[in-house]
Amino acid sequence: MALVLLDAGKPLDIFDVVEVKGGVARVRTAFLFELGEELTVQLDGKSLEARVRAHVGTGPDKITELELIAGS
């Protein structure tokens, strides 16, 4: 499953996808996004909006949860 951040329309491969289930993507990333921050992502070629809903764990085990919203 490919999930990338779209920055000014350009794909940035910054996510290591752990799971996508029930409209939520659980990913590992070196970036610390703010809770509630809205991102444009591409999941398997489809553009979506995503909202950062949580950070779970610490250090290298930290998982970021992204709520996936119908795309643009």
N, C-alpha and C positions, 0 to 999 in steps of 0.2 A: 504494500500500500504506500503510495507516494504522497507526501504532504509537504508543500513548500510555502514559504512566505512570499507574497508578492509585494515588492517595494518599487513603486512607480512603474508597475507593470512587468518588472523583471523578477524572475523566480530566484529565490535564495534558499538553498538547501541547508537549513539550520535545525531541522527537527529530526530526532530519532523516534519514530512512532512505536509506542508500546502497545496501544490498543485504540481502536475506534469502535465505539458501541453506544447506541442510544443517543446519537447526536452529540457525543462528547469524544474528543480526541485527547488521549493521554500521551504526552510526549516528553522526551528529554531534550533539553536545549541548553547551550552555554549562556543564553540571554535570559535576563530576569525582567520579564514584562510586568507592568503594574496590573494589579487586580482590576478588572473592569475595562482594561484597555481593549480597544477593538482593532482587529487586524484583518487584512485581506489575505486569504490563503487559497491554495489550489490543491484539491484532493483528487487524485487520479484524473487530472486534467480538467476538473470542474471548479470554477471560481466560486468561493464562498466567503462570507463574513464570519469571523470568529471573535468571541469575547473571552478574555482570560478570566476563568472563574475560580481557580485555586492553584496553590502550590502545595504539594504534599511531600513530606520527607525533607531530608537535608543532604548537603554535599552532593556527591556523585549519584546518590539514590533519589535526588529530587525529581519529582514528576510535576509537570505543568499540565493543568486541565484546561482545554479549550472547548467552549460551547460553540458548536457549529450552527450557523444561522443561514437560512436560504440565501443563495448567492446573488451577485450582481450580474 
